[in-house]
């Protein structure tokens, strides 16, 4: 995936990963044009394109509303002011 020129190409490579050769994972692939969440549950690999906006990765995957962590924190994440790195934030 790291050899690819953009996130879309890397996502196509990720989709071909044999799920049974890896432990479960969630991987984010992004560039300036697009972003993808790659999820593996050791049986299947799914690749979901992420819309612009806020997303949360938890041990259950990316943007999983049934995740307790997502349910507890996503609304606060979405309501928070964007960070300002130039101001030390």
N, CA, C and O atoms as a GROMACS GRO file, in nm:
protein
  356
    1UNK      N    1   0.081  -0.119   0.000
    1UNK     CA    2   0.000   0.000   0.000
    1UNK      C    3   0.086   0.125   0.000
    1UNK      O    4   0.051   0.226  -0.062
    2UNK      N    5   0.199   0.119   0.070
    2UNK     CA    6   0.285   0.237   0.078
    2UNK      C    7   0.349   0.271  -0.056
    2UNK      O    8   0.396   0.384  -0.075
    3UNK      N    9   0.353   0.178  -0.147
    3UNK     CA   10   0.412   0.205  -0.278
    3UNK      C   11   0.317   0.279  -0.372
    3UNK      O   12   0.359   0.331  -0.476
    4UNK      N   13   0.189   0.286  -0.335
    4UNK     CA   14   0.090   0.346  -0.424
    4UNK      C   15   0.098   0.498  -0.422
    4UNK      O   16   0.147   0.557  -0.325
    5UNK      N   17   0.051   0.561  -0.529
    5UNK     CA   18   0.063   0.706  -0.544
    5UNK      C   19  -0.048   0.783  -0.474
    5UNK      O   20  -0.033   0.902  -0.446
    6UNK      N   21  -0.160   0.716  -0.443
    6UNK     CA   22  -0.268   0.788  -0.375
    6UNK      C   23  -0.350   0.690  -0.291
    6UNK      O   24  -0.334   0.569  -0.299
    7UNK      N   25  -0.438   0.747  -0.211
    7UNK     CA   26  -0.518   0.666  -0.118
    7UNK      C   27  -0.611   0.570  -0.192
    7UNK      O   28  -0.632   0.457  -0.146
    8UNK      N   29  -0.667   0.612  -0.304
    8UNK     CA   30  -0.759   0.525  -0.378
    8UNK      C   31  -0.686   0.400  -0.428
    8UNK      O   32  -0.739   0.290  -0.420
    9UNK      N   33  -0.565   0.417  -0.479
    9UNK     CA   34  -0.487   0.302  -0.526
    9UNK      C   35  -0.449   0.213  -0.408
    9UNK      O   36  -0.455   0.090  -0.418
   10UNK      N   37  -0.410   0.273  -0.297
   10UNK     CA   38  -0.376   0.196  -0.177
   10UNK      C   39  -0.497   0.117  -0.127
   10UNK      O   40  -0.483   0.004  -0.081
   11UNK      N   41  -0.616   0.177  -0.136
   11UNK     CA   42  -0.738   0.109  -0.093
   11UNK      C   43  -0.768  -0.012  -0.181
   11UNK      O   44  -0.815  -0.114  -0.131
   12UNK      N   45  -0.740  -0.002  -0.310
   12UNK     CA   46  -0.760  -0.117  -0.399
   12UNK      C   47  -0.666  -0.231  -0.361
   12UNK      O   48  -0.705  -0.348  -0.363
   13UNK      N   49  -0.542  -0.198  -0.326
   13UNK     CA   50  -0.448  -0.301  -0.281
   13UNK      C   51  -0.497  -0.362  -0.149
   13UNK      O   52  -0.492  -0.483  -0.131
   14UNK      N   53  -0.543  -0.278  -0.057
   14UNK     CA   54  -0.591  -0.326   0.072
   14UNK      C   55  -0.709  -0.421   0.056
   14UNK      O   56  -0.721  -0.518   0.130
   15UNK      N   57  -0.795  -0.394  -0.041
   15UNK     CA   58  -0.912  -0.479  -0.063
   15UNK      C   59  -0.874  -0.621  -0.103
   15UNK      O   60  -0.952  -0.714  -0.084
   16UNK      N   61  -0.754  -0.637  -0.158
   16UNK     CA   62  -0.709  -0.768  -0.204
   16UNK      C   63  -0.631  -0.845  -0.097
   16UNK      O   64  -0.587  -0.957  -0.121
   17UNK      N   65  -0.613  -0.786   0.021
   17UNK     CA   66  -0.539  -0.852   0.129
   17UNK      C   67  -0.615  -0.977   0.173
   17UNK      O   68  -0.736  -0.969   0.198
   18UNK      N   69  -0.548  -1.091   0.184
   18UNK     CA   70  -0.616  -1.212   0.234
   18UNK      C   71  -0.644  -1.199   0.384
   18UNK      O   72  -0.552  -1.200   0.466
   19UNK      N   73  -0.769  -1.188   0.418
   19UNK     CA   74  -0.809  -1.160   0.557
   19UNK      C   75  -0.761  -1.264   0.656
   19UNK      O   76  -0.728  -1.231   0.770
   20UNK      N   77  -0.755  -1.388   0.614
   20UNK     CA   78  -0.718  -1.495   0.708
   20UNK      C   79  -0.568  -1.497   0.740
   20UNK      O   80  -0.525  -1.576   0.824
   21UNK      N   81  -0.489  -1.412   0.676
   21UNK     CA   82  -0.345  -1.408   0.705
   21UNK      C   83  -0.309  -1.302   0.808
   21UNK      O   84  -0.193  -1.291   0.848
   22UNK      N   85  -0.408  -1.225   0.853
   22UNK     CA   86  -0.381  -1.115   0.946
   22UNK      C   87  -0.478  -1.118   1.062
   22UNK      O   88  -0.591  -1.167   1.049
   23UNK      N   89  -0.434  -1.067   1.175
   23UNK     CA   90  -0.525  -1.046   1.289
   23UNK      C   91  -0.614  -0.927   1.254
   23UNK      O   92  -0.584  -0.852   1.161
   24UNK      N   93  -0.720  -0.910   1.328
   24UNK     CA   94  -0.812  -0.800   1.300
   24UNK      C   95  -0.744  -0.664   1.310
   24UNK      O   96  -0.657  -0.643   1.394
   25UNK      N   97  -0.786  -0.572   1.225
   25UNK     CA   98  -0.730  -0.438   1.227
   25UNK      C   99  -0.824  -0.339   1.162
   25UNK      O  100  -0.915  -0.376   1.087
   26UNK      N  101  -0.802  -0.212   1.191
   26UNK     CA  102  -0.863  -0.101   1.120
   26UNK      C  103  -0.748  -0.012   1.075
   26UNK      O  104  -0.664   0.027   1.157
   27UNK      N  105  -0.744   0.019   0.947
   27UNK     CA  106  -0.637   0.099   0.888
   27UNK      C  107  -0.700   0.217   0.816
   27UNK      O  108  -0.796   0.200   0.741
   28UNK      N  109  -0.648   0.335   0.839
   28UNK     CA  110  -0.694   0.453   0.767
   28UNK      C  111  -0.594   0.485   0.658
   28UNK      O  112  -0.474   0.488   0.681
   29UNK      N  113  -0.646   0.509   0.538
   29UNK     CA  114  -0.566   0.549   0.423
   29UNK      C  115  -0.621   0.682   0.375
   29UNK      O  116  -0.741   0.694   0.350
   30UNK      N  117  -0.536   0.783   0.361
   30UNK     CA  118  -0.587   0.914   0.321
   30UNK      C  119  -0.482   0.993   0.246
   30UNK      O  120  -0.362   0.976   0.267
   31UNK      N  121  -0.529   1.079   0.160
   31UNK     CA  122  -0.446   1.180   0.096
   31UNK      C  123  -0.531   1.307   0.089
   31UNK      O  124  -0.635   1.314   0.154
   32UNK      N  125  -0.491   1.404   0.013
   32UNK     CA  126  -0.565   1.531   0.009
   32UNK      C  127  -0.698   1.520  -0.065
   32UNK      O  128  -0.782   1.609  -0.053
   33UNK      N  129  -0.719   1.413  -0.140
   33UNK     CA  130  -0.842   1.399  -0.219
   33UNK      C  131  -0.943   1.302  -0.161
   33UNK      O  132  -1.064   1.321  -0.178
   34UNK      N  133  -0.896   1.198  -0.092
   34UNK     CA  134  -0.990   1.096  -0.044
   34UNK      C  135  -0.933   1.025   0.079
   34UNK      O  136  -0.814   1.032   0.109
   35UNK      N  137  -1.024   0.956   0.148
   35UNK     CA  138  -0.985   0.880   0.267
   35UNK      C  139  -1.068   0.752   0.272
   35UNK      O  140  -1.183   0.748   0.229
   36UNK      N  141  -1.007   0.647   0.327
   36UNK     CA  142  -1.071   0.517   0.334
   36UNK      C  143  -1.042   0.452   0.469
   36UNK      O  144  -0.936   0.471   0.527
   37UNK      N  145  -1.139   0.377   0.518
   37UNK     CA  146  -1.120   0.293   0.636
   37UNK      C  147  -1.119   0.149   0.589
   37UNK      O  148  -1.214   0.102   0.526
   38UNK      N  149  -1.012   0.079   0.620
   38UNK     CA  150  -0.998  -0.062   0.585
   38UNK      C  151  -1.015  -0.141   0.714
   38UNK      O  152  -0.944  -0.118   0.812
   39UNK      N  153  -1.110  -0.233   0.716
   39UNK     CA  154  -1.136  -0.315   0.834
   39UNK      C  155  -1.118  -0.462   0.800
   39UNK      O  156  -1.163  -0.509   0.695
   40UNK      N  157  -1.050  -0.534   0.889
   40UNK     CA  158  -1.032  -0.678   0.873
   40UNK      C  159  -1.076  -0.744   1.003
   40UNK      O  160  -1.031  -0.707   1.112
   41UNK      N  161  -1.164  -0.844   0.992
   41UNK     CA  162  -1.207  -0.918   1.110
   41UNK      C  163  -1.154  -1.061   1.109
   41UNK      O  164  -1.208  -1.148   1.177
   42UNK      N  165  -1.050  -1.085   1.032
   42UNK     CA  166  -0.984  -1.215   1.015
   42UNK      C  167  -1.063  -1.309   0.925
   42UNK      O  168  -1.018  -1.421   0.897
   43UNK      N  169  -1.181  -1.265   0.878
   43UNK     CA  170  -1.259  -1.343   0.781
   43UNK      C  171  -1.277  -1.265   0.651
   43UNK      O  172  -1.271  -1.322   0.542
   44UNK      N  173  -1.300  -1.134   0.664
   44UNK     CA  174  -1.322  -1.049   0.547
   44UNK      C  175  -1.247  -0.917   0.564
   44UNK      O  176  -1.218  -0.874   0.675
   45UNK      N  177  -1.219  -0.855   0.452
   45UNK     CA  178  -1.162  -0.721   0.449
   45UNK      C  179  -1.264  -0.632   0.381
   45UNK      O  180  -1.311  -0.662   0.271
   46UNK      N  181  -1.300  -0.522   0.445
   46UNK     CA  182  -1.390  -0.425   0.384
   46UNK      C  183  -1.317  -0.292   0.372
   46UNK      O  184  -1.235  -0.257   0.457
   47UNK      N  185  -1.348  -0.220   0.266
   47UNK     CA  186  -1.290  -0.088   0.243
   47UNK      C  187  -1.406   0.008   0.224
   47UNK      O  188  -1.487  -0.008   0.132
   48UNK      N  189  -1.413   0.109   0.310
   48UNK     CA  190  -1.520   0.208   0.303
   48UNK      C  191  -1.459   0.345   0.278
   48UNK      O  192  -1.368   0.387   0.350
   49UNK      N  193  -1.509   0.414   0.176
   49UNK     CA  194  -1.464   0.551   0.152
   49UNK      C  195  -1.526   0.640   0.259
   49UNK      O  196  -1.645   0.628   0.289
   50UNK      N  197  -1.447   0.729   0.314
   50UNK     CA  198  -1.495   0.820   0.418
   50UNK      C  199  -1.533   0.953   0.357
   50UNK      O  200  -1.457   1.012   0.280
   51UNK      N  201  -1.651   1.000   0.392
   51UNK     CA  202  -1.696   1.132   0.346
   51UNK      C  203  -1.619   1.239   0.422
   51UNK      O  204  -1.569   1.212   0.532
   52UNK      N  205  -1.609   1.358   0.367
   52UNK     CA  206  -1.545   1.467   0.443
   52UNK      C  207  -1.617   1.487   0.577
   52UNK      O  208  -1.739   1.473   0.584
   53UNK      N  209  -1.542   1.519   0.680
   53UNK     CA  210  -1.602   1.542   0.811
   53UNK      C  211  -1.528   1.466   0.919
   53UNK      O  212  -1.415   1.423   0.901
   54UNK      N  213  -1.595   1.451   1.032
   54UNK     CA  214  -1.537   1.387   1.149
   54UNK      C  215  -1.563   1.236   1.147
   54UNK      O  216  -1.671   1.191   1.107
   55UNK      N  217  -1.464   1.161   1.190
   55UNK     CA  218  -1.475   1.016   1.199
   55UNK      C  219  -1.406   0.972   1.327
   55UNK      O  220  -1.315   1.040   1.376
   56UNK      N  221  -1.447   0.860   1.380
   56UNK     CA  222  -1.386   0.808   1.502
   56UNK      C  223  -1.353   0.660   1.483
   56UNK      O  224  -1.437   0.580   1.442
   57UNK      N  225  -1.227   0.626   1.514
   57UNK     CA  226  -1.183   0.488   1.510
   57UNK      C  227  -1.182   0.436   1.653
   57UNK      O  228  -1.122   0.496   1.742
   58UNK      N  229  -1.247   0.324   1.674
   58UNK     CA  230  -1.251   0.258   1.805
   58UNK      C  231  -1.203   0.114   1.784
   58UNK      O  232  -1.178   0.074   1.670
   59UNK      N  233  -1.190   0.037   1.890
   59UNK     CA  234  -1.153  -0.104   1.872
   59UNK      C  235  -1.254  -0.182   1.786
   59UNK      O  236  -1.223  -0.290   1.736
   60UNK      N  237  -1.374  -0.126   1.769
   60UNK     CA  238  -1.477  -0.192   1.689
   60UNK      C  239  -1.471  -0.156   1.542
   60UNK      O  240  -1.542  -0.216   1.461
   61UNK      N  241  -1.389  -0.058   1.504
   61UNK     CA  242  -1.378  -0.014   1.366
   61UNK      C  243  -1.396   0.136   1.355
   61UNK      O  244  -1.386   0.208   1.454
   62UNK      N  245  -1.422   0.181   1.236
   62UNK     CA  246  -1.438   0.324   1.210
   62UNK      C  247  -1.587   0.358   1.200
   62UNK      O  248  -1.661   0.297   1.122
   63UNK      N  249  -1.629   0.456   1.278
   63UNK     CA  250  -1.768   0.505   1.276
   63UNK      C  251  -1.870   0.394   1.304
   63UNK      O  252  -1.964   0.375   1.227
   64UNK      N  253  -1.850   0.321   1.412
   64UNK     CA  254  -1.941   0.213   1.452
   64UNK      C  255  -2.029   0.265   1.565
   64UNK      O  256  -1.985   0.267   1.680
   65UNK      N  257  -2.154   0.307   1.534
   65UNK     CA  258  -2.239   0.365   1.637
   65UNK      C  259  -2.267   0.274   1.756
   65UNK      O  260  -2.293   0.323   1.866
   66UNK      N  261  -2.261   0.142   1.737
   66UNK     CA  262  -2.286   0.050   1.849
   66UNK      C  263  -2.166   0.037   1.941
   66UNK      O  264  -2.176  -0.027   2.046
   67UNK      N  265  -2.053   0.094   1.905
   67UNK     CA  266  -1.935   0.091   1.992
   67UNK      C  267  -1.960   0.180   2.113
   67UNK      O  268  -1.999   0.296   2.097
   68UNK      N  269  -1.938   0.130   2.233
   68UNK     CA  270  -1.957   0.213   2.352
   68UNK      C  271  -1.872   0.340   2.349
   68UNK      O  272  -1.918   0.446   2.390
   69UNK      N  273  -1.750   0.330   2.302
   69UNK     CA  274  -1.661   0.447   2.296
   69UNK      C  275  -1.716   0.550   2.197
   69UNK      O  276  -1.715   0.670   2.226
   70UNK      N  277  -1.764   0.505   2.082
   70UNK     CA  278  -1.822   0.596   1.983
   70UNK      C  279  -1.943   0.666   2.043
   70UNK      O  280  -1.957   0.788   2.034
   71UNK      N  281  -2.032   0.586   2.104
   71UNK     CA  282  -2.154   0.643   2.162
   71UNK      C  283  -2.122   0.744   2.271
   71UNK      O  284  -2.193   0.844   2.285
   72UNK      N  285  -2.018   0.720   2.348
   72UNK     CA  286  -1.984   0.809   2.459
   72UNK      C  287  -1.914   0.938   2.415
   72UNK      O  288  -1.926   1.039   2.483
   73UNK      N  289  -1.843   0.936   2.302
   73UNK     CA  290  -1.755   1.049   2.272
   73UNK      C  291  -1.776   1.117   2.136
   73UNK      O  292  -1.725   1.227   2.116
   74UNK      N  293  -1.850   1.056   2.043
   74UNK     CA  294  -1.855   1.114   1.909
   74UNK      C  295  -1.922   1.251   1.906
   74UNK      O  296  -1.875   1.341   1.837
   75UNK      N  297  -2.030   1.269   1.979
   75UNK     CA  298  -2.098   1.399   1.977
   75UNK      C  299  -2.006   1.510   2.027
   75UNK      O  300  -2.007   1.621   1.973
   76UNK      N  301  -1.927   1.481   2.131
   76UNK     CA  302  -1.832   1.581   2.182
   76UNK      C  303  -1.722   1.609   2.080
   76UNK      O  304  -1.679   1.724   2.065
   77UNK      N  305  -1.677   1.508   2.010
   77UNK     CA  306  -1.577   1.527   1.906
   77UNK      C  307  -1.631   1.618   1.797
   77UNK      O  308  -1.563   1.712   1.755
   78UNK      N  309  -1.751   1.590   1.753
   78UNK     CA  310  -1.812   1.670   1.645
   78UNK      C  311  -1.836   1.814   1.690
   78UNK      O  312  -1.828   1.905   1.608
   79UNK      N  313  -1.865   1.836   1.818
   79UNK     CA  314  -1.895   1.970   1.869
   79UNK      C  315  -1.769   2.051   1.902
   79UNK      O  316  -1.776   2.173   1.916
   80UNK      N  317  -1.655   1.985   1.916
   80UNK     CA  318  -1.532   2.054   1.954
   80UNK      C  319  -1.483   2.146   1.843
   80UNK      O  320  -1.502   2.118   1.725
   81UNK      N  321  -1.422   2.254   1.884
   81UNK     CA  322  -1.361   2.345   1.786
   81UNK      C  323  -1.244   2.274   1.718
   81UNK      O  324  -1.174   2.195   1.781
   82UNK      N  325  -1.222   2.303   1.590
   82UNK     CA  326  -1.108   2.243   1.523
   82UNK      C  327  -0.978   2.285   1.591
   82UNK      O  328  -0.968   2.398   1.639
   83UNK      N  329  -0.878   2.197   1.597
   83UNK     CA  330  -0.751   2.234   1.658
   83UNK      C  331  -0.681   2.345   1.578
   83UNK      O  332  -0.699   2.357   1.457
   84UNK      N  333  -0.603   2.424   1.648
   84UNK     CA  334  -0.526   2.532   1.585
   84UNK      C  335  -0.378   2.508   1.616
   84UNK      O  336  -0.326   2.567   1.711
   85UNK      N  337  -0.311   2.424   1.538
   85UNK     CA  338  -0.171   2.391   1.568
   85UNK      C  339  -0.081   2.514   1.576
   85UNK      O  340   0.011   2.517   1.658
   86UNK      N  341  -0.104   2.615   1.494
   86UNK     CA  342  -0.020   2.736   1.496
   86UNK      C  343  -0.030   2.808   1.630
   86UNK      O  344   0.062   2.880   1.668
   87UNK      N  345  -0.141   2.788   1.702
   87UNK     CA  346  -0.161   2.853   1.831
   87UNK      C  347  -0.120   2.762   1.947
   87UNK      O  348  -0.148   2.792   2.063
   88UNK      N  349  -0.055   2.651   1.915
   88UNK     CA  350  -0.012   2.558   2.019
   88UNK      C  351  -0.118   2.459   2.061
   88UNK      O  352  -0.098   2.388   2.160
   89UNK      N  353  -0.229   2.453   1.990
   89UNK     CA  354  -0.340   2.363   2.023
   89UNK      C  355  -0.313   2.225   1.965
   89UNK      O  356  -0.394   2.134   1.982
   0.00000   0.00000   0.00000
